[in-house]
Amino acid sequence: MRRWLAGCLAILAVLSMTAAAAPVSVTVRGDSVVWTDAAPYVEDGRTMTPVRAVAEAMGLEVAWDGADRRVEVSRTYSPESSLYQAELQSGLREYVAQRTVRMWVGRETYDVVNQYAVYDGRAAVVSRVGESTGEMDAAPTLRGGRTYVPIRYVAEQFGYDVLWEGGSRTVQIVTQLTPGWSYAWSIEPGGSLVLAIHTPVNVASAEITSVTVSGLAGSA
């Protein structure tokens, strides 16, 4: 009995070690990412992936600043393909013309830089730049001359959902099904405030918590 139990435990231990050592796969919109000299790995429950191979599979551009140990992932958008679009009161359309995610080796914070432009139907002109900071639960790292990052934080900034399939140890990067939304506003004669919802949204779930209008002539 003891020998049988010891044998079962040994088999379970081997199976557990084999499962832990199984390779991690990544798919982008259903297509497998092909690895050349680097491959993903799991550490402390977080999947780390070579950033260049996965980012380029998503159609993104990758730049490396060795002096600053910084990787930049970016994408340039047209007025029609941008993740963010809004009609301004002037009648022009504002959109994100370029988005860049900056990540540093050994640092758990990252920056997102948006370059906005306005479009009149014929030409686009850069209007402003916005920057925000986020925090990851794992810092980018260098291995064998390659930069590894928790790819979820990159993919979601460019409109993708990231799913984990534990059985096959596969990271699935799929196109996000629910776009964000924006609104534009205008004030009609008589003082009526009009809000216009733009990109697709479930209006039933949208909520406007407060509206403040100040500086109107004749207001109380």
Legacy VTK file of the C-alpha trace (Angstrom):
# vtk DataFile Version 3.0
C-alpha trace
ASCII
DATASET POLYDATA
POINTS 220 float
0.000 0.000 0.000
2.745 2.410 0.956
4.659 1.635 -2.243
1.497 2.214 -4.305
0.809 5.538 -2.577
4.422 6.656 -3.011
4.235 5.759 -6.698
1.037 7.806 -7.162
2.600 10.800 -5.422
5.665 10.538 -7.636
3.513 10.479 -10.773
1.527 13.496 -9.581
4.752 15.376 -8.861
6.059 14.660 -12.364
2.773 15.742 -13.947
2.787 18.936 -11.890
6.352 19.751 -12.921
5.529 19.031 -16.571
2.493 21.318 -16.484
4.511 24.087 -14.849
7.186 23.769 -17.506
4.720 23.753 -20.419
5.370 26.639 -22.837
3.161 29.722 -22.898
1.506 30.664 -26.185
0.155 34.031 -27.314
-2.450 34.615 -29.989
-3.482 37.949 -31.508
-6.953 37.910 -33.077
-6.671 34.131 -33.311
-3.212 34.012 -34.941
-0.322 32.540 -32.969
2.681 34.767 -32.338
5.848 33.115 -33.676
8.890 33.339 -31.394
12.440 33.540 -32.735
15.001 34.013 -29.972
12.674 34.725 -27.032
9.477 33.268 -25.570
7.002 34.146 -22.774
7.356 32.838 -19.245
5.289 32.884 -16.058
6.715 34.313 -12.843
4.797 34.867 -9.614
1.537 34.260 -11.457
2.184 36.955 -14.058
2.849 36.158 -17.729
5.786 38.133 -19.128
6.079 38.364 -22.915
8.766 39.699 -25.291
7.276 43.085 -26.078
8.429 43.546 -29.673
7.051 40.301 -31.107
3.604 40.721 -29.531
3.337 44.469 -30.160
4.205 44.096 -33.835
1.619 41.305 -34.127
-0.936 43.882 -32.911
0.200 46.325 -35.605
2.092 48.569 -33.184
5.510 50.209 -33.522
8.237 49.566 -30.941
11.222 51.751 -30.037
13.948 51.101 -27.448
15.922 53.770 -25.580
18.924 51.961 -24.131
20.237 54.944 -22.189
16.929 55.377 -20.342
16.105 51.624 -20.353
12.726 52.571 -21.786
10.522 50.850 -24.360
7.918 52.835 -26.287
4.973 51.220 -28.052
2.929 53.462 -30.331
0.318 53.604 -33.053
-0.772 56.342 -35.439
-4.497 56.650 -36.175
-6.606 58.179 -38.914
-9.763 60.154 -38.017
-11.837 57.075 -38.879
-9.788 54.434 -37.025
-8.976 56.334 -33.830
-9.966 54.930 -30.429
-11.310 58.341 -29.417
-13.390 60.689 -31.529
-15.560 63.617 -30.505
-17.357 66.372 -32.342
-16.436 69.787 -30.988
-18.845 72.675 -30.616
-17.041 74.325 -33.530
-18.143 71.451 -35.779
-14.644 70.022 -36.126
-13.845 66.444 -35.136
-11.168 65.825 -32.520
-9.440 62.442 -32.321
-6.322 60.725 -30.970
-3.829 60.904 -33.845
-1.123 58.971 -32.006
-0.952 57.017 -28.762
2.340 56.031 -27.114
2.835 53.792 -24.080
6.173 54.241 -22.293
7.507 51.559 -19.934
10.786 51.392 -18.043
12.779 48.310 -17.029
12.453 47.777 -13.280
9.653 50.321 -12.888
5.999 49.395 -12.266
4.590 52.723 -13.467
4.009 53.538 -17.131
2.999 56.625 -19.109
0.394 56.998 -21.837
0.861 59.965 -24.172
-1.974 60.960 -26.512
-1.439 63.375 -29.372
-4.777 64.851 -30.381
-5.700 66.414 -33.700
-8.721 68.199 -35.144
-10.112 67.265 -38.535
-12.322 69.377 -40.816
-12.981 66.670 -43.392
-9.943 67.568 -45.491
-6.881 68.044 -43.293
-5.854 67.222 -39.722
-3.986 69.621 -37.425
-2.398 68.664 -34.090
-4.384 70.352 -31.324
-2.992 69.226 -27.977
-1.056 66.543 -26.073
-2.375 64.684 -23.044
-0.403 62.457 -20.676
-1.442 60.078 -17.905
0.292 57.571 -15.631
-0.749 54.032 -14.719
0.620 51.281 -12.487
1.325 47.619 -13.288
1.585 44.642 -10.945
4.928 43.597 -12.477
7.819 45.634 -13.815
9.364 45.136 -17.282
12.598 43.178 -17.220
15.555 42.328 -19.469
16.463 38.743 -20.326
18.973 37.734 -22.942
18.938 41.209 -24.455
15.135 41.197 -24.841
12.588 43.329 -22.980
9.739 41.433 -21.325
6.570 43.177 -20.134
3.146 42.228 -18.720
1.510 42.642 -22.129
-2.005 43.225 -20.786
-1.164 46.820 -19.903
-0.008 47.515 -23.441
-2.809 45.704 -25.275
-5.647 47.320 -23.335
-4.342 50.811 -24.105
-4.763 50.053 -27.809
-8.286 48.666 -27.647
-7.672 44.958 -27.037
-9.030 42.557 -24.434
-6.574 40.065 -22.918
-7.772 36.615 -21.820
-5.894 33.757 -20.140
-6.656 30.147 -21.073
-5.181 28.113 -18.245
-5.685 24.691 -19.800
-3.561 25.461 -22.858
-1.493 28.181 -21.134
-2.430 30.660 -23.844
-2.674 34.438 -23.679
-5.456 35.453 -26.064
-5.367 39.047 -27.311
-8.655 39.869 -29.005
-10.218 43.002 -30.428
-12.174 44.842 -27.785
-15.917 44.426 -28.383
-17.124 47.450 -26.428
-15.560 50.726 -27.639
-15.315 53.694 -25.349
-17.596 56.650 -25.842
-17.398 60.399 -25.842
-19.775 63.298 -26.086
-19.868 66.814 -27.463
-21.975 69.662 -26.180
-23.634 72.789 -27.480
-25.958 75.459 -26.094
-29.040 76.162 -28.199
-30.813 79.526 -28.399
-32.808 79.926 -25.208
-30.112 78.306 -23.057
-30.844 74.602 -23.648
-27.826 72.348 -23.143
-27.581 69.598 -25.780
-25.352 66.537 -25.324
-24.528 64.291 -28.288
-23.180 60.770 -27.702
-20.776 59.635 -30.402
-18.905 56.317 -30.595
-21.068 53.169 -30.054
-22.324 52.829 -26.514
-25.145 51.197 -24.610
-26.985 54.407 -23.791
-29.048 52.649 -21.134
-25.878 52.122 -19.064
-24.519 55.656 -19.545
-24.892 58.021 -16.633
-24.258 61.763 -16.422
-23.699 62.603 -12.784
-23.564 66.395 -13.061
-23.437 69.267 -15.529
-22.140 72.710 -14.635
-22.595 75.706 -16.947
-21.197 79.066 -15.952
-20.525 82.432 -17.511
-23.697 82.635 -19.635
-25.054 86.099 -20.270
-28.269 86.680 -18.383
-27.820 83.668 -16.108
-29.008 83.967 -12.524
LINES 1 221
220 0 1 2 3 4 5 6 7 8 9 10 11 12 13 14 15 16 17 18 19 20 21 22 23 24 25 26 27 28 29 30 31 32 33 34 35 36 37 38 39 40 41 42 43 44 45 46 47 48 49 50 51 52 53 54 55 56 57 58 59 60 61 62 63 64 65 66 67 68 69 70 71 72 73 74 75 76 77 78 79 80 81 82 83 84 85 86 87 88 89 90 91 92 93 94 95 96 97 98 99 100 101 102 103 104 105 106 107 108 109 110 111 112 113 114 115 116 117 118 119 120 121 122 123 124 125 126 127 128 129 130 131 132 133 134 135 136 137 138 139 140 141 142 143 144 145 146 147 148 149 150 151 152 153 154 155 156 157 158 159 160 161 162 163 164 165 166 167 168 169 170 171 172 173 174 175 176 177 178 179 180 181 182 183 184 185 186 187 188 189 190 191 192 193 194 195 196 197 198 199 200 201 202 203 204 205 206 207 208 209 210 211 212 213 214 215 216 217 218 219
